[in-house]
């Protein structure tokens, strides 16, 4: 029984530690890895040069307006053709991945004007739903989760006290 309690405590501690550790990477890290797209504005169907420096391995480059490309180790540039159906006036992210480091660069499609109500330039940072924010917070689910955790901790405490009382009798 003692081994189960120790293992449970270790797993609980490991889980808490894992959730408390911040993300190991942020865009624009000081690793010496740099990325550029030349030119930064191109017409649909045009060609751009992808430049990545400071990476000791191959660099993967992805965007919604061209197929994923790999810049081989030892090289710093690759050329790609932008899709012909890219929206004129739109700004697309181009993501460069060097191992655990990554950077994003904006690529503007020439011609046209951005849609009304949308910013000309999207905000930097992660563009992934409302996770980690209060968006879509359901108080009933939070209360239910808190109640389940409290019940589990109460039951564990009660059972551990009961075992201690039985051992001493």
C-alpha positions in Angstrom: 0.0 0.0 0.0 2.8 2.4 0.8 4.3 2.0 -2.7 0.9 2.9 -4.3 0.8 6.1 -2.2 4.4 7.1 -3.0 3.8 6.4 -6.7 0.6 8.4 -6.7 2.3 11.4 -5.0 5.2 11.2 -7.5 2.8 11.2 -10.5 0.7 14.0 -9.0 3.9 16.1 -8.4 5.2 15.3 -11.9 1.9 16.3 -13.5 1.8 19.6 -11.5 5.4 20.3 -12.6 4.7 19.6 -16.2 1.8 22.0 -16.2 3.8 24.7 -14.5 6.7 24.7 -16.9 6.3 27.4 -19.5 6.6 26.7 -23.2 10.3 26.0 -24.1 10.2 28.2 -27.1 9.1 31.6 -28.2 9.3 33.1 -31.6 12.3 35.3 -32.1 14.5 33.4 -29.6 18.1 34.6 -29.2 19.5 31.4 -30.9 21.0 33.3 -33.8 18.4 31.8 -36.2 17.0 34.5 -38.6 14.5 34.2 -41.4 13.4 36.5 -44.3 11.2 36.5 -47.3 12.4 38.5 -50.3 10.4 40.3 -51.6 7.9 40.8 -48.8 5.2 41.7 -51.3 4.5 39.6 -54.4 1.7 39.1 -57.0 -0.3 35.8 -57.0 1.8 33.3 -59.0 5.0 35.2 -58.3 8.3 33.9 -57.0 9.9 34.6 -53.6 13.2 33.7 -52.1 13.2 32.2 -48.6 16.3 33.0 -46.6 17.3 31.3 -43.3 20.6 31.9 -41.5 22.0 30.7 -38.2 20.6 27.1 -38.3 22.9 24.1 -38.1 20.4 21.8 -39.7 17.8 21.8 -42.5 15.1 24.4 -42.2 11.4 23.6 -43.0 9.3 26.5 -44.3 5.5 26.4 -44.5 2.8 28.8 -45.5 -0.8 28.7 -46.7 0.2 30.1 -50.1 2.9 27.6 -51.2 3.8 24.0 -50.6 6.1 23.2 -47.6 9.8 23.6 -48.6 13.0 22.4 -47.0 16.1 24.5 -47.1 18.9 21.8 -46.9 21.6 21.9 -44.2 24.5 24.1 -45.4 22.3 26.2 -47.7 20.6 29.4 -46.7 18.0 30.0 -49.5 15.2 28.4 -51.4 12.8 29.7 -54.1 9.1 29.1 -54.2 6.2 30.1 -56.3 3.2 31.6 -54.6 -0.2 30.0 -55.4 -2.1 31.8 -58.2 -5.3 31.7 -56.0 -3.7 33.8 -53.2 -6.0 36.6 -52.2 -4.8 40.0 -53.5 -4.2 42.4 -50.5 -4.0 39.5 -48.0 -1.1 39.0 -45.6 0.0 35.4 -45.1 2.4 34.0 -42.4 5.5 32.2 -43.6 6.8 29.9 -40.8 10.5 28.9 -40.6 11.3 25.9 -38.4 14.9 25.1 -37.3 14.7 22.2 -34.9 13.0 23.6 -31.7 13.3 27.2 -32.9 10.9 28.9 -35.2 10.1 32.4 -36.7 7.3 33.8 -38.7 7.5 36.4 -41.4 4.6 38.1 -43.2 4.2 37.9 -46.9 1.8 40.4 -48.5 0.0 39.6 -51.8 0.1 42.5 -54.2 -3.1 44.1 -55.6 -6.5 44.7 -54.1 -7.2 46.0 -50.7 -7.6 44.1 -47.4 -11.2 43.2 -46.4 -13.0 46.0 -44.5 -12.9 45.4 -40.8 -9.7 43.3 -40.9 -6.4 44.8 -40.0 -3.8 45.3 -42.7 -1.3 43.4 -40.7 -2.2 40.5 -38.4 -0.9 40.6 -34.8 2.3 38.7 -34.0 2.3 35.6 -31.9 0.4 32.3 -31.8 -2.8 32.2 -33.9 -4.6 29.3 -32.4 -8.1 29.5 -31.1 -9.0 30.7 -27.6 -7.0 28.2 -25.6 -5.3 29.6 -22.5 -7.7 32.5 -22.3 -11.1 33.0 -20.9 -12.7 32.6 -24.3 -15.4 30.0 -24.2 -15.1 29.5 -20.4 -18.0 27.4 -19.1 -18.5 28.0 -15.4 -20.6 24.8 -15.0 -17.7 22.7 -16.3 -15.2 24.5 -14.1 -17.4 24.0 -11.0 -18.0 20.3 -11.9 -14.2 19.8 -12.4 -13.5 21.5 -9.0 -16.1 19.4 -7.3 -14.6 16.2 -8.8 -11.1 17.1 -7.7 -12.3 18.0 -4.2 -14.2 14.7 -3.9 -11.1 12.8 -5.0 -8.8 14.5 -2.6 -11.4 14.1 0.2 -11.8 10.4 -0.5 -8.0 9.9 -0.6 -7.6 11.8 2.7 -10.4 9.8 4.3 -9.0 6.4 3.1 -5.4 7.3 4.2 -6.7 8.3 7.7 -8.8 5.2 7.9 -5.8 2.9 7.0 -3.7 4.7 9.6 -6.4 4.1 12.3 -6.7 0.4 11.3 -2.8 -0.1 11.4 -2.7 1.3 15.0 -5.5 -0.8 16.3 
